Amino acid sequence: MRRGAIRLPALVSLLLMGGALTAQAAPTTHVRVGVYPGPPIAALSPNGDHEGIYIDLLRDVAQRERWELEFVEGTWAEGLARLDRSEIDLMVGVGWSEERAARFDLSEEPVLSNWGQIYVARGSEVQSI
């Protein structure tokens, strides 16, 4: 076996290991997340773990972006006040309004669409919204 044939795989392995070590050494960002009881968006499981659609999504983003999540529990109003005072970095489930858009950096893309139905009394002349 030629000497160069041994060195090249060893060099490639060292470069790959070095890249992995660099990725692991990257600093994490601590992100404080305001959560309130609002299943299925966010809730506490019976054993005290945070769960829900937005929690799962945040955990996925946190893993990719190297965020360390700290969940800060409270009511919806408490979370919004904490966001206003910069005591938390983000909050799940804040709907868009002009007033909120003026105060906060809101997502342009909805994560989840709400659904609903409208009922009218029999014989009503209402035909559409």
ABEGO torsion letter per residue (X at the ends): XBAAAAAAAAAAAAAAAAAAAAAAABBBBBBBBBBBBBOAABBBBAAGBBBEAAAAAAAAAAAAAGBBBBBBBEBAAAAAAAAAAGABABBBGBBBBAAAAAABBBBABBABBBBBBBBBBBGBABABX
